[in-house]
Amino acid sequence: MILVAGPDVDGLGDALEALGAEVVRVEGIANRESLSAAGLEDADTLVLTDMDDASAIPVAKEANPDIKVVTYATDSLPEFARGQTDLAIDPALLSAEVVADELVEGLVGEQAE
């Protein structure tokens, strides 16, 4: 399962769903409560699209140490979250479809192991 937090103006959530990924959108501000309500403990990946929600990264890693954290935003990732982020992508450099393909392939590969 992939959690998508923040406004998804570039359509990454839709691109993931088009490839058959189970996507759950985090409602409201990404914090412990909203992430938990969305299924954080069982999620494989957290995608953040708004760096104003970057404080959710350490929260997610604490609750689910195995979760992969991907940021997909034009804003810079805050310094405090860089060490816990697995992948930071600028939508101007890679389309939502390319990123979705890579994320879904990565999940399939991990589940096969």
The first five atom37 places (N, CA, C, CB, O) and aatype in JSON, in Angstrom:
{
  "aatype": [12, 9, 10, 19, 0, 7, 14, 3, 19, 3, 7, 10, 7, 3, 0, 10, 6, 0, 10, 7, 0, 6, 19, 19, 1, 19, 6, 7, 9, 0, 2, 1, 6, 15, 10, 15, 0, 0, 7, 10, 6, 3, 0, 3, 16, 10, 19, 10, 16, 3, 12, 3, 3, 0, 15, 0, 9, 14, 19, 0, 11, 6, 0, 2, 14, 3, 9, 11, 19, 19, 16, 18, 0, 16, 3, 15, 10, 14, 6, 13, 0, 1, 7, 5, 16, 3, 10, 0, 9, 3, 14, 0, 10, 10, 15, 0, 6, 19, 19, 0, 3, 6, 10, 19, 6, 7, 10, 19, 7, 6, 5, 0, 6],
  "atom_mask": [
    [1, 1, 1, 1, 1],
    [1, 1, 1, 1, 1],
    [1, 1, 1, 1, 1],
    [1, 1, 1, 1, 1],
    [1, 1, 1, 1, 1],
    [1, 1, 1, 0, 1],
    [1, 1, 1, 1, 1],
    [1, 1, 1, 1, 1],
    [1, 1, 1, 1, 1],
    [1, 1, 1, 1, 1],
    [1, 1, 1, 0, 1],
    [1, 1, 1, 1, 1],
    [1, 1, 1, 0, 1],
    [1, 1, 1, 1, 1],
    [1, 1, 1, 1, 1],
    [1, 1, 1, 1, 1],
    [1, 1, 1, 1, 1],
    [1, 1, 1, 1, 1],
    [1, 1, 1, 1, 1],
    [1, 1, 1, 0, 1],
    [1, 1, 1, 1, 1],
    [1, 1, 1, 1, 1],
    [1, 1, 1, 1, 1],
    [1, 1, 1, 1, 1],
    [1, 1, 1, 1, 1],
    [1, 1, 1, 1, 1],
    [1, 1, 1, 1, 1],
    [1, 1, 1, 0, 1],
    [1, 1, 1, 1, 1],
    [1, 1, 1, 1, 1],
    [1, 1, 1, 1, 1],
    [1, 1, 1, 1, 1],
    [1, 1, 1, 1, 1],
    [1, 1, 1, 1, 1],
    [1, 1, 1, 1, 1],
    [1, 1, 1, 1, 1],
    [1, 1, 1, 1, 1],
    [1, 1, 1, 1, 1],
    [1, 1, 1, 0, 1],
    [1, 1, 1, 1, 1],
    [1, 1, 1, 1, 1],
    [1, 1, 1, 1, 1],
    [1, 1, 1, 1, 1],
    [1, 1, 1, 1, 1],
    [1, 1, 1, 1, 1],
    [1, 1, 1, 1, 1],
    [1, 1, 1, 1, 1],
    [1, 1, 1, 1, 1],
    [1, 1, 1, 1, 1],
    [1, 1, 1, 1, 1],
    [1, 1, 1, 1, 1],
    [1, 1, 1, 1, 1],
    [1, 1, 1, 1, 1],
    [1, 1, 1, 1, 1],
    [1, 1, 1, 1, 1],
    [1, 1, 1, 1, 1],
    [1, 1, 1, 1, 1],
    [1, 1, 1, 1, 1],
    [1, 1, 1, 1, 1],
    [1, 1, 1, 1, 1],
    [1, 1, 1, 1, 1],
    [1, 1, 1, 1, 1],
    [1, 1, 1, 1, 1],
    [1, 1, 1, 1, 1],
    [1, 1, 1, 1, 1],
    [1, 1, 1, 1, 1],
    [1, 1, 1, 1, 1],
    [1, 1, 1, 1, 1],
    [1, 1, 1, 1, 1],
    [1, 1, 1, 1, 1],
    [1, 1, 1, 1, 1],
    [1, 1, 1, 1, 1],
    [1, 1, 1, 1, 1],
    [1, 1, 1, 1, 1],
    [1, 1, 1, 1, 1],
    [1, 1, 1, 1, 1],
    [1, 1, 1, 1, 1],
    [1, 1, 1, 1, 1],
    [1, 1, 1, 1, 1],
    [1, 1, 1, 1, 1],
    [1, 1, 1, 1, 1],
    [1, 1, 1, 1, 1],
    [1, 1, 1, 0, 1],
    [1, 1, 1, 1, 1],
    [1, 1, 1, 1, 1],
    [1, 1, 1, 1, 1],
    [1, 1, 1, 1, 1],
    [1, 1, 1, 1, 1],
    [1, 1, 1, 1, 1],
    [1, 1, 1, 1, 1],
    [1, 1, 1, 1, 1],
    [1, 1, 1, 1, 1],
    [1, 1, 1, 1, 1],
    [1, 1, 1, 1, 1],
    [1, 1, 1, 1, 1],
    [1, 1, 1, 1, 1],
    [1, 1, 1, 1, 1],
    [1, 1, 1, 1, 1],
    [1, 1, 1, 1, 1],
    [1, 1, 1, 1, 1],
    [1, 1, 1, 1, 1],
    [1, 1, 1, 1, 1],
    [1, 1, 1, 1, 1],
    [1, 1, 1, 1, 1],
    [1, 1, 1, 1, 1],
    [1, 1, 1, 0, 1],
    [1, 1, 1, 1, 1],
    [1, 1, 1, 1, 1],
    [1, 1, 1, 0, 1],
    [1, 1, 1, 1, 1],
    [1, 1, 1, 1, 1],
    [1, 1, 1, 1, 1],
    [1, 1, 1, 1, 1]
  ],
  "atom_positions": [
    [[0.83, -1.17, 0.0], [0.0, 0.0, 0.0], [0.89, 1.25, 0.0], [-0.95, -0.01, 1.21], [1.92, 1.29, 0.67]],
    [[0.47, 2.24, -0.75], [1.19, 3.5, -0.84], [0.3, 4.61, -0.29], [1.63, 3.8, -2.31], [-0.82, 4.8, -0.75]],
    [[0.81, 5.34, 0.7], [0.11, 6.5, 1.22], [0.56, 7.72, 0.45], [0.36, 6.67, 2.75], [1.76, 7.9, 0.22]],
    [[-0.37, 8.57, 0.06], [-0.05, 9.83, -0.61], [-0.56, 10.94, 0.29], [-0.68, 9.9, -2.05], [-1.76, 11.04, 0.55]],
    [[0.36, 11.79, 0.75], [0.01, 12.89, 1.63], [0.32, 14.21, 0.95], [0.76, 12.78, 2.97], [1.39, 14.39, 0.37]],
    [[-0.62, 15.13, 1.04], [-0.45, 16.43, 0.43], [-1.23, 16.54, -0.85], [0.0, 0.0, 0.0], [-1.73, 15.55, -1.38]],
    [[-1.33, 17.76, -1.36], [-2.04, 17.95, -2.63], [-1.29, 17.26, -3.76], [-2.22, 19.47, -2.95], [-0.07, 17.4, -3.89]],
    [[-1.99, 16.52, -4.55], [-1.35, 15.73, -5.6], [-1.58, 16.4, -6.96], [-1.9, 14.26, -5.61], [-2.2, 15.82, -7.86]],
    [[-1.08, 17.62, -7.1], [-1.33, 18.4, -8.31], [-0.69, 17.8, -9.56], [-0.83, 19.82, -8.12], [-1.12, 18.07, -10.68]],
    [[0.36, 16.99, -9.37], [1.03, 16.38, -10.51], [0.47, 15.02, -10.87], [2.5, 16.26, -10.22], [0.89, 14.42, -11.86]],
    [[-0.48, 14.52, -10.09], [-1.18, 13.28, -10.44], [-0.43, 11.99, -10.17], [0.0, 0.0, 0.0], [-0.7, 10.98, -10.81]],
    [[0.51, 12.0, -9.22], [1.24, 10.77, -8.92], [0.32, 9.69, -8.37], [2.36, 11.05, -7.92], [0.45, 8.52, -8.74]],
    [[-0.61, 10.05, -7.5], [-1.55, 9.06, -6.97], [-2.36, 8.41, -8.06], [0.0, 0.0, 0.0], [-2.54, 7.19, -8.05]],
    [[-2.84, 9.2, -9.0], [-3.6, 8.65, -10.13], [-2.74, 7.73, -10.99], [-4.18, 9.78, -10.99], [-3.19, 6.69, -11.44]],
    [[-1.48, 8.13, -11.21], [-0.57, 7.31, -12.01], [-0.28, 5.98, -11.3], [0.76, 8.07, -12.27], [-0.17, 4.94, -11.96]],
    [[-0.15, 6.02, -9.99], [0.07, 4.78, -9.23], [-1.15, 3.87, -9.33], [0.38, 5.11, -7.75], [-1.02, 2.66, -9.53]],
    [[-2.34, 4.46, -9.18], [-3.57, 3.66, -9.28], [-3.73, 3.07, -10.67], [-4.8, 4.53, -8.93], [-4.22, 1.95, -10.82]],
    [[-3.33, 3.81, -11.69], [-3.44, 3.31, -13.07], [-2.57, 2.07, -13.28], [-3.03, 4.41, -14.07], [-2.85, 1.26, -14.16]],
    [[-1.52, 1.94, -12.48], [-0.64, 0.77, -12.57], [-1.06, -0.35, -11.62], [0.79, 1.17, -12.28], [-0.38, -1.38, -11.52]],
    [[-2.19, -0.16, -10.93], [-2.71, -1.2, -10.05], [-2.25, -1.12, -8.62], [0.0, 0.0, 0.0], [-2.54, -2.02, -7.83]],
    [[-1.54, -0.07, -8.24], [-1.1, 0.06, -6.85], [-2.28, 0.42, -5.96], [0.02, 1.13, -6.72], [-3.19, 1.13, -6.37]],
    [[-2.23, -0.07, -4.74], [-3.23, 0.31, -3.74], [-2.78, 1.64, -3.15], [-3.4, -0.79, -2.62], [-1.74, 1.71, -2.49]],
    [[-3.54, 2.69, -3.39], [-3.2, 4.04, -2.94], [-4.23, 4.5, -1.92], [-3.13, 5.03, -4.14], [-5.44, 4.39, -2.15]],
    [[-3.73, 5.0, -0.8], [-4.6, 5.59, 0.21], [-4.14, 7.03, 0.38], [-4.54, 4.79, 1.58], [-2.96, 7.3, 0.62]],
    [[-5.07, 7.95, 0.24], [-4.75, 9.37, 0.37], [-4.94, 9.79, 1.82], [-5.63, 10.22, -0.58], [-5.99, 9.55, 2.43]],
    [[-3.92, 10.43, 2.35], [-3.96, 10.92, 3.73], [-4.81, 12.18, 3.75], [-2.51, 11.2, 4.28], [-4.56, 13.12, 2.99]],
    [[-5.8, 12.2, 4.6], [-6.72, 13.34, 4.69], [-6.13, 14.41, 5.6], [-8.1, 12.89, 5.21], [-5.66, 14.11, 6.7]],
    [[-6.16, 15.65, 5.15], [-5.7, 16.77, 5.96], [-4.19, 16.82, 6.08], [0.0, 0.0, 0.0], [-3.46, 16.31, 5.22]],
    [[-3.73, 17.44, 7.14], [-2.3, 17.58, 7.4], [-1.73, 16.21, 7.76], [-2.02, 18.62, 8.54], [-2.34, 15.45, 8.51]],
    [[-0.56, 15.9, 7.22], [0.08, 14.62, 7.52], [0.71, 14.69, 8.91], [1.16, 14.26, 6.45], [1.77, 15.28, 9.1]],
    [[0.02, 14.08, 9.87], [0.53, 14.0, 11.24], [0.28, 12.58, 11.74], [-0.14, 15.07, 12.18], [-0.25, 11.74, 11.01]],
    [[0.66, 12.32, 12.96], [0.53, 10.95, 13.49], [-0.89, 10.42, 13.35], [0.95, 10.91, 14.97], [-1.09, 9.27, 12.94]],
    [[-1.89, 11.23, 13.68], [-3.26, 10.77, 13.66], [-3.74, 10.47, 12.23], [-4.16, 11.81, 14.3], [-4.3, 9.41, 11.98]],
    [[-3.51, 11.4, 11.31], [-4.0, 11.19, 9.94], [-3.24, 10.06, 9.24], [-3.86, 12.49, 9.13], [-3.83, 9.31, 8.47]],
    [[-1.95, 9.94, 9.51], [-1.17, 8.85, 8.92], [-1.63, 7.5, 9.46], [0.34, 9.05, 9.2], [-1.78, 6.53, 8.71]],
    [[-1.85, 7.45, 10.75], [-2.31, 6.2, 11.37], [-3.69, 5.82, 10.84], [-2.34, 6.34, 12.91], [-3.95, 4.65, 10.54]],
    [[-4.58, 6.81, 10.72], [-5.92, 6.55, 10.19], [-5.88, 6.04, 8.75], [-6.78, 7.82, 10.27], [-6.76, 5.3, 8.32]],
    [[-4.85, 6.45, 8.0], [-4.72, 6.02, 6.61], [-4.08, 4.64, 6.48], [-3.91, 7.03, 5.83], [-4.08, 4.05, 5.4]],
    [[-3.53, 4.12, 7.58], [-2.94, 2.78, 7.54], [-1.43, 2.76, 7.54], [0.0, 0.0, 0.0], [-0.82, 1.87, 6.95]],
    [[-0.81, 3.72, 8.17], [0.65, 3.85, 8.18], [1.36, 2.56, 8.58], [1.06, 4.95, 9.11], [2.37, 2.19, 7.97]],
    [[0.86, 1.88, 9.58], [1.55, 0.7, 10.09], [1.69, -0.41, 9.05], [0.82, 0.16, 11.3], [2.62, -1.21, 9.13]],
    [[0.77, -0.45, 8.08], [0.8, -1.49, 7.05], [1.3, -1.0, 5.7], [-0.57, -2.07, 6.89], [1.39, -1.78, 4.75]],
    [[1.63, 0.28, 5.6], [2.03, 0.86, 4.31], [3.46, 0.47, 3.94], [1.89, 2.39, 4.35], [4.32, 0.3, 4.81]],
    [[3.69, 0.35, 2.64], [5.04, 0.09, 2.12], [5.77, 1.39, 1.84], [4.97, -0.76, 0.86], [6.99, 1.48, 2.02]],
    [[5.02, 2.41, 1.38], [5.62, 3.66, 0.93], [4.75, 4.83, 1.36], [5.79, 3.66, -0.6], [3.52, 4.75, 1.37]],
    [[5.42, 5.92, 1.72], [4.76, 7.19, 1.99], [5.28, 8.18, 0.97], [5.01, 7.68, 3.46], [6.49, 8.41, 0.88]],
    [[4.38, 8.79, 0.21], [4.74, 9.83, -0.75], [4.24, 11.16, -0.19], [4.13, 9.54, -2.17], [3.05, 11.32, 0.07]],
    [[5.16, 12.09, -0.01], [4.8, 13.44, 0.42], [4.91, 14.38, -0.76], [5.7, 13.92, 1.59], [5.91, 14.37, -1.48]],
    [[3.89, 15.19, -0.96], [3.91, 16.14, -2.07], [3.99, 17.58, -1.6], [2.68, 15.96, -2.94], [3.99, 18.5, -2.42]],
    [[4.06, 17.79, -0.29], [4.12, 19.13, 0.28], [5.16, 19.13, 1.4], [2.71, 19.58, 0.81], [5.0, 18.43, 2.4]],
    [[6.22, 19.91, 1.22], [7.28, 19.91, 2.2], [6.88, 20.6, 3.5], [8.5, 20.56, 1.63], [7.62, 20.54, 4.48]],
    [[5.73, 21.25, 3.53], [5.2, 21.76, 4.79], [4.83, 20.61, 5.71], [3.97, 22.67, 4.54], [4.71, 20.8, 6.93]],
    [[4.64, 19.42, 5.15], [4.33, 18.22, 5.92], [5.56, 17.35, 6.21], [3.3, 17.4, 5.18], [5.41, 16.2, 6.62]],
    [[6.74, 17.89, 6.01], [7.97, 17.09, 6.17], [8.15, 16.55, 7.58], [9.17, 17.93, 5.8], [8.85, 15.56, 7.76]],
    [[7.54, 17.16, 8.56], [7.63, 16.63, 9.92], [6.97, 15.26, 10.03], [7.0, 17.6, 10.92], [7.18, 14.55, 11.02]],
    [[6.19, 14.89, 9.04], [5.57, 13.57, 9.02], [6.6, 12.47, 8.74], [4.47, 13.52, 7.97], [6.35, 11.3, 9.06]],
    [[7.73, 12.82, 8.17], [8.73, 11.8, 7.82], [9.26, 11.09, 9.05], [9.89, 12.44, 7.05], [9.18, 9.86, 9.1]],
    [[9.81, 11.79, 10.06], [10.26, 11.05, 11.24], [9.13, 10.35, 11.99], [10.97, 12.0, 12.19], [9.34, 9.3, 12.58]],
    [[7.94, 10.92, 11.96], [6.78, 10.28, 12.58], [6.5, 8.94, 11.9], [5.53, 11.21, 12.5], [6.29, 7.93, 12.56]],
    [[6.51, 8.94, 10.57], [6.26, 7.72, 9.81], [7.34, 6.67, 10.06], [6.18, 8.03, 8.31], [7.03, 5.49, 10.26]],
    [[8.59, 7.09, 10.07], [9.69, 6.14, 10.28], [9.66, 5.55, 11.68], [11.03, 6.83, 10.04], [10.03, 4.39, 11.88]],
    [[9.22, 6.34, 12.67], [9.13, 5.83, 14.03], [8.03, 4.78, 14.14], [8.87, 6.98, 15.01], [8.22, 3.75, 14.79]],
    [[6.89, 5.03, 13.51], [5.77, 4.11, 13.58], [5.96, 2.88, 12.69], [4.5, 4.82, 13.18], [5.46, 1.8, 13.01]],
    [[6.68, 3.04, 11.58], [6.87, 1.96, 10.62], [8.3, 2.07, 10.06], [5.8, 2.03, 9.46], [8.5, 2.66, 9.0]],
    [[9.28, 1.51, 10.76], [10.69, 1.66, 10.35], [11.0, 1.14, 8.95], [11.56, 0.96, 11.34], [12.0, 1.55, 8.35]],
    [[10.17, 0.26, 8.41], [10.43, -0.31, 7.09], [9.83, 0.51, 5.95], [9.9, -1.71, 7.03], [10.07, 0.2, 4.78]],
    [[9.07, 1.54, 6.27], [8.4, 2.31, 5.22], [9.43, 3.08, 4.39], [7.37, 3.28, 5.83], [10.4, 3.62, 4.92]],
    [[9.2, 3.12, 3.09], [10.02, 3.93, 2.19], [9.35, 5.29, 2.09], [10.17, 3.25, 0.76], [8.14, 5.38, 1.91]],
    [[10.14, 6.34, 2.21], [9.61, 7.7, 2.13], [10.11, 8.35, 0.85], [10.01, 8.55, 3.37], [11.31, 8.41, 0.59]],
    [[9.16, 8.83, 0.04], [9.47, 9.48, -1.22], [8.83, 10.87, -1.18], [8.95, 8.65, -2.46], [7.66, 11.01, -0.82]],
    [[9.61, 11.88, -1.54], [9.02, 13.2, -1.69], [8.93, 13.5, -3.18], [9.85, 14.3, -0.93], [9.86, 13.22, -3.94]],
    [[7.81, 14.06, -3.57], [7.56, 14.42, -4.96], [7.03, 15.84, -4.96], [6.54, 13.42, -5.66], [5.82, 16.08, -4.97]],
    [[7.98, 16.79, -4.93], [7.61, 18.19, -4.75], [8.69, 19.1, -5.32], [7.36, 18.51, -3.27], [9.86, 18.72, -5.41]],
    [[8.27, 20.29, -5.69], [9.23, 21.27, -6.2], [9.97, 21.98, -5.07], [8.53, 22.3, -7.07], [11.06, 22.5, -5.28]],
    [[9.4, 22.0, -3.88], [10.04, 22.64, -2.74], [11.2, 21.78, -2.23], [9.02, 22.89, -1.6], [11.22, 20.57, -2.43]],
    [[12.15, 22.43, -1.58], [13.29, 21.73, -1.03], [12.9, 20.94, 0.22], [14.41, 22.72, -0.69], [12.05, 21.37, 1.01]],
    [[13.52, 19.81, 0.36], [13.33, 18.98, 1.53], [14.09, 19.6, 2.7], [13.8, 17.52, 1.26], [15.28, 19.89, 2.56]],
    [[13.45, 19.82, 3.85], [14.15, 20.39, 4.99], [15.31, 19.5, 5.45], [13.19, 20.62, 6.15], [15.24, 18.27, 5.35]],
    [[16.33, 20.12, 5.93], [17.54, 19.41, 6.36], [17.23, 18.29, 7.35], [18.53, 20.39, 6.98], [17.78, 17.19, 7.23]],
    [[16.36, 18.56, 8.33], [16.08, 17.57, 9.37], [15.5, 16.27, 8.83], [15.14, 18.16, 10.4], [15.59, 15.23, 9.48]],
    [[14.89, 16.31, 7.64], [14.23, 15.12, 7.09], [15.05, 14.4, 6.04], [12.9, 15.51, 6.49], [14.68, 13.3, 5.61]],
    [[16.14, 14.97, 5.62], [16.92, 14.38, 4.51], [17.46, 12.99, 4.82], [18.08, 15.28, 4.16], [17.45, 12.12, 3.96]],
    [[17.92, 12.77, 6.02], [18.5, 11.47, 6.37], [17.49, 10.34, 6.44], [0.0, 0.0, 0.0], [17.86, 9.17, 6.38]],
    [[16.21, 10.69, 6.58], [15.18, 9.66, 6.7], [14.36, 9.5, 5.42], [14.26, 10.0, 7.85], [13.45, 8.68, 5.37]],
    [[14.69, 10.27, 4.4], [13.97, 10.21, 3.14], [14.72, 9.3, 2.18], [13.79, 11.63, 2.52], [15.92, 9.46, 1.98]],
    [[14.02, 8.35, 1.6], [14.66, 7.39, 0.7], [14.87, 7.96, -0.69], [13.83, 6.14, 0.61], [15.85, 7.61, -1.36]],
    [[13.97, 8.83, -1.14], [14.05, 9.36, -2.5], [13.35, 10.71, -2.55], [13.43, 8.37, -3.51], [12.2, 10.84, -2.12]],
    [[14.03, 11.71, -3.1], [13.44, 13.04, -3.27], [13.45, 13.35, -4.77], [14.23, 14.14, -2.45], [14.49, 13.35, -5.41]],
    [[12.25, 13.63, -5.3], [12.1, 13.82, -6.74], [11.4, 15.14, -7.0], [11.32, 12.65, -7.37], [10.41, 15.48, -6.35]],
    [[11.91, 15.88, -7.97], [11.29, 17.11, -8.42], [10.38, 16.78, -9.6], [12.37, 18.19, -8.8], [10.86, 16.22, -10.59]],
    [[9.1, 17.11, -9.53], [8.19, 16.8, -10.64], [8.6, 17.44, -11.97], [6.8, 17.27, -10.29], [8.2, 16.96, -13.03]],
    [[9.4, 18.49, -11.92], [9.87, 19.11, -13.16], [10.9, 18.22, -13.86], [10.47, 20.49, -12.87], [11.15, 18.39, -15.06]],
    [[11.49, 17.29, -13.14], [12.52, 16.43, -13.71], [12.01, 15.06, -14.15], [13.62, 16.24, -12.71], [12.49, 14.51, -15.14]],
    [[11.04, 14.52, -13.43], [10.48, 13.21, -13.76], [8.96, 13.27, -13.68], [11.03, 12.11, -12.82], [8.41, 13.76, -12.69]],
    [[8.3, 12.77, -14.7], [6.84, 12.79, -14.73], [6.27, 11.83, -13.7], [6.32, 12.43, -16.13], [6.94, 10.91, -13.24]],
    [[5.02, 12.06, -13.35], [4.32, 11.19, -12.4], [4.28, 9.76, -12.91], [2.9, 11.71, -12.14], [4.4, 8.82, -12.12]],
    [[4.11, 9.58, -14.21], [4.04, 8.23, -14.78], [5.36, 7.47, -14.62], [3.66, 8.31, -16.27], [5.35, 6.28, -14.31]],
    [[6.48, 8.15, -14.83], [7.79, 7.51, -14.68], [8.03, 7.14, -13.22], [8.92, 8.45, -15.18], [8.48, 6.03, -12.92]],
    [[7.73, 8.06, -12.32], [7.92, 7.8, -10.89], [7.02, 6.67, -10.43], [7.65, 9.07, -10.06], [7.45, 5.79, -9.7]],
    [[5.76, 6.69, -10.86], [4.83, 5.63, -10.48], [5.33, 4.27, -10.95], [3.44, 5.91, -11.06], [5.28, 3.3, -10.21]],
    [[5.81, 4.21, -12.16], [6.33, 2.96, -12.7], [7.48, 2.43, -11.84], [6.79, 3.16, -14.16], [7.53, 1.24, -11.52]],
    [[8.39, 3.3, -11.48], [9.53, 2.89, -10.66], [9.09, 2.45, -9.27], [10.55, 4.03, -10.54], [9.6, 1.46, -8.74]],
    [[8.15, 3.17, -8.67], [7.68, 2.81, -7.34], [6.95, 1.47, -7.36], [6.77, 3.9, -6.78], [7.16, 0.64, -6.47]],
    [[6.11, 1.26, -8.34], [5.36, 0.0, -8.41], [6.3, -1.16, -8.71], [4.26, 0.09, -9.5], [6.16, -2.23, -8.12]],
    [[7.24, -0.97, -9.6], [8.22, -2.05, -9.88], [9.01, -2.37, -8.63], [9.17, -1.64, -11.02], [9.28, -3.55, -8.36]],
    [[9.39, -1.37, -7.87], [10.14, -1.58, -6.63], [9.32, -2.37, -5.61], [0.0, 0.0, 0.0], [9.86, -3.25, -4.93]],
    [[8.04, -2.07, -5.5], [7.18, -2.8, -4.57], [7.01, -4.23, -4.98], [5.82, -2.13, -4.46], [7.04, -5.13, -4.13]],
    [[6.82, -4.48, -6.27], [6.65, -5.84, -6.77], [7.92, -6.65, -6.49], [6.33, -5.83, -8.29], [7.84, -7.8, -6.06]],
    [[9.05, -6.05, -6.73], [10.33, -6.72, -6.5], [10.53, -7.08, -5.04], [0.0, 0.0, 0.0], [11.0, -8.17, -4.72]],
    [[10.18, -6.15, -4.14], [10.32, -6.41, -2.69], [9.38, -7.5, -2.23], [10.06, -5.14, -1.89], [9.76, -8.33, -1.4]],
    [[8.16, -7.54, -2.76], [7.2, -8.54, -2.33], [7.58, -9.93, -2.83], [5.81, -8.17, -2.83], [7.18, -10.93, -2.23]],
    [[8.34, -10.0, -3.91], [8.76, -11.28, -4.47], [9.9, -11.9, -3.66], [9.18, -11.12, -5.91], [10.13, -13.1, -3.72]],
    [[10.62, -11.05, -2.91], [11.78, -11.55, -2.15], [11.39, -12.36, -0.96], [12.64, -10.42, -1.69], [12.25, -12.84, -0.22]]
  ]
}
